[in-house]
Amino acid sequence: MKVPLTGADGYIGAVLSPRLLERPRLLERGHEVIGLDTGFYRRGWLFEDGLNRPAILTRDVRQVTAADLS
């Protein structure tokens, strides 16, 4: 199952997404975290923490299609 995380590059999502990827039970069950973000503030990051991040789909949540999530 894919687990979409909206706002993955935002204030909360930037902290939450690496923590979701560290969850062994989530990954053992075959779940995959997919980030979804408009990317408006991606260039404003002040530091790189070196943590793993999920694949990010750059879309406005209102424009996501079923094909984007399959």
Secondary structure as GFF3:
##gff-version 3
##sequence-region A 1 70
A	DSSP	beta_strand	2	6	.	.	.	ID=ss1
A	DSSP	alpha_helix	13	21	.	.	.	ID=ss2
A	DSSP	alpha_helix	24	28	.	.	.	ID=ss3
A	DSSP	beta_strand	32	37	.	.	.	ID=ss4
A	DSSP	three_ten_helix	42	44	.	.	.	ID=ss5
A	DSSP	beta_strand	55	58	.	.	.	ID=ss6
A	DSSP	three_ten_helix	61	63	.	.	.	ID=ss7
A	DSSP	alpha_helix	66	69	.	.	.	ID=ss8
###
